[in-house]
């Protein structure tokens, strides 16, 4: 069976994390598990060590957001890493199937899972979008080619992930998957959506949706300025700016992004033309009624 390690980043979600670890420990694949604690102050790290001594715990001194997963991947020491959140887990057999698909295709970097949300097991809308992806797929790719994924339901090739630097440390939480996906595609890696690989996600009610919206708009603008080619960057900026009308959270995200515009332009590294063309297909799909 392909070797897959589960990496979970968490912060102040001790009870939810312990429930997730119970489910992960019961998987038939018996994966190694690494928990990266984003400077929790609720005793998360000690609770995990006491309840699950086989789980490796990395306790960070500060909250680094999505980039905490980078620490877990670095410690994984196996070919493939499956990400979970502290409120998500993998269906039995999913990790083995994802590992076999990665084994069979050396240029495949990401297997994006079908994520079922809540007790009702609703399909996450992002999965429906990935299933209908217009991105051209290379011959033999086992599913639709995608340029994004849900971090709570993705299995990655460790070497590819580390080769492009993992999750950007300046993004925090909110759309961090899209930036990583573009960097992987620009480096020649493939990403695919496989609905037979299943993850479950039971998120709590979001306590501050405006803060999440603000971060997502900021990060989407930074992604456009850092990675999109000129025409795409301008088009994406215009569409995001239009979304700020009447949306205070989005407007705050625009201001946050503009404050670091000089940095973004200085660090800019545009993707190849074929990747930009694929992103524009996704833009067109999102804009269609």
Residue pairs with C-beta under 8 A, 6 or more apart in sequence:
1 29
1 96
1 99
2 79
2 80
2 96
2 99
2 100
2 102
2 103
3 78
3 79
3 80
3 99
4 29
4 31
4 78
4 79
4 80
4 81
4 82
4 95
4 96
4 98
4 99
4 155
5 31
5 32
5 33
5 34
5 72
5 76
5 77
5 78
5 80
5 81
5 82
6 24
6 31
6 32
6 33
6 34
6 81
6 82
6 83
6 84
6 90
6 95
7 33
7 34
7 36
7 69
7 72
7 73
7 76
7 81
7 82
7 83
7 84
8 17
8 20
8 21
8 24
8 33
8 34
8 35
8 36
8 72
8 83
8 84
8 85
8 86
9 35
9 36
9 38
9 66
9 68
9 69
9 72
9 83
9 85
9 86
10 17
10 35
10 36
10 37
10 38
10 40
10 44
10 85
10 86
11 37
11 38
11 39
11 40
11 44
11 63
12 40
12 41
12 42
12 44
13 40
13 44
13 86
13 87
14 40
14 42
14 43
14 44
14 47
16 86
16 87
16 204
17 35
17 44
17 48
17 86
18 47
18 48
18 51
18 52
20 84
20 85
20 86
20 87
20 88
20 89
21 33
21 35
21 48
21 51
21 52
21 55
23 89
24 31
24 33
24 84
24 89
24 90
25 33
25 52
25 54
27 90
27 92
27 95
28 92
28 93
28 96
29 93
29 95
29 96
31 82
31 95
32 56
32 76
32 78
33 52
33 54
33 55
33 56
34 55
34 56
34 57
34 58
34 72
34 75
34 76
35 45
35 48
35 55
35 56
35 57
35 58
35 72
36 58
36 60
36 68
36 69
36 71
36 72
37 44
37 45
37 48
37 57
37 58
37 59
37 60
37 68
38 60
38 62
38 63
38 64
38 65
38 68
39 59
39 60
39 61
39 62
39 63
45 57
45 59
48 55
48 57
49 55
49 57
56 75
58 71
58 72
58 75
60 68
60 71
64 169
65 169
65 171
65 172
65 173
65 176
66 151
66 167
66 168
66 171
66 172
66 173
66 176
67 166
67 167
67 168
67 169
67 171
69 83
69 151
69 166
69 167
70 166
70 167
70 169
72 81
73 81
73 156
73 158
73 161
73 162
73 166
74 162
76 158
78 158
79 99
79 102
79 157
79 158
79 159
80 98
80 99
80 102
80 155
80 156
80 157
80 158
81 155
81 156
81 158
81 161
82 90
82 95
82 98
82 154
82 155
82 156
83 151
83 152
83 153
83 154
83 155
83 156
84 90
84 152
84 199
85 151
85 152
85 201
85 203
87 152
87 201
87 202
87 203
87 204
88 115
88 152
88 153
88 199
88 200
88 201
88 202
88 203
89 199
89 200
90 113
90 153
90 198
90 199
90 200
91 198
91 199
91 200
94 113
94 197
94 198
94 199
95 155
97 194
97 196
97 197
98 111
98 113
98 155
98 194
98 197
99 155
101 108
101 111
101 142
101 192
101 194
101 197
102 108
102 111
102 155
102 157
104 142
105 140
105 141
105 142
105 190
107 138
107 188
107 189
107 190
108 141
108 142
108 157
108 189
108 190
108 191
108 192
109 156
109 157
109 160
109 161
109 184
109 189
109 190
109 191
110 146
110 149
110 154
110 155
110 156
110 157
110 160
110 181
110 184
110 189
110 190
110 191
110 192
111 154
111 155
111 156
111 192
111 194
111 197
112 127
112 130
112 146
112 148
112 149
112 150
112 153
112 154
112 191
112 192
112 193
112 194
113 127
113 150
113 153
113 154
113 155
113 194
113 197
113 198
113 199
114 123
114 127
114 153
114 193
114 194
114 195
114 196
114 197
114 198
114 199
115 123
115 124
115 126
115 127
115 150
115 152
115 153
115 198
115 199
115 200
115 201
116 122
116 123
116 124
116 198
116 199
116 200
116 201
117 123
117 124
117 201
117 202
117 203
118 201
118 202
118 203
119 202
121 200
124 150
124 153
124 201
126 148
126 150
127 150
127 193
127 195
129 285
130 144
130 146
130 148
130 149
130 193
131 144
131 193
131 195
132 144
132 285
133 144
133 145
133 146
133 147
133 193
133 282
134 281
134 282
134 284
134 285
135 144
135 145
135 146
135 147
135 278
135 281
135 282
136 145
136 278
137 144
137 145
137 192
138 145
138 190
141 190
141 192
142 192
142 194
143 192
143 193
143 194
143 195
144 192
144 193
145 190
145 191
145 192
145 278
146 181
146 191
146 192
146 193
147 178
147 181
147 182
147 185
147 191
147 275
147 278
147 279
147 282
148 177
148 178
148 181
148 191
149 177
149 181
149 191
149 193
150 177
150 199
150 201
151 167
151 176
151 177
152 199
152 201
153 199
153 201
154 177
155 197
157 189
160 184
160 187
160 189
161 180
161 184
163 187
164 180
164 183
164 184
164 187
164 189
165 183
166 180
167 176
167 179
167 180
168 176
168 179
168 180
170 222
171 179
171 219
171 222
172 215
172 219
173 212
173 215
174 212
174 215
174 216
174 218
174 219
175 215
175 216
175 219
175 220
175 223
176 219
178 220
178 223
179 219
179 223
179 226
179 227
181 191
182 223
182 227
182 271
182 275
182 279
183 227
184 191
185 191
185 271
185 275
185 278
186 227
186 271
186 272
186 275
206 212
209 249
210 248
210 249
211 249
213 247
213 249
213 250
213 253
214 249
214 250
214 252
214 253
214 256
215 253
216 253
217 240
217 243
217 244
217 249
217 250
217 253
217 254
217 257
218 253
218 254
218 256
218 257
220 236
220 240
221 236
221 237
221 240
221 253
221 254
221 257
221 258
222 257
222 260
222 264
224 232
224 233
224 236
224 237
224 240
225 233
225 237
225 257
225 261
225 264
225 265
225 268
226 264
226 267
226 268
226 269
227 268
227 269
227 270
227 271
228 236
228 270
228 271
228 276
228 279
229 270
229 271
229 273
229 276
230 270
232 276
232 279
232 280
232 283
235 280
235 283
236 283
239 283
239 287
240 250
240 254
241 254
243 250
244 250
244 251
244 253
244 254
257 264
270 276
271 279
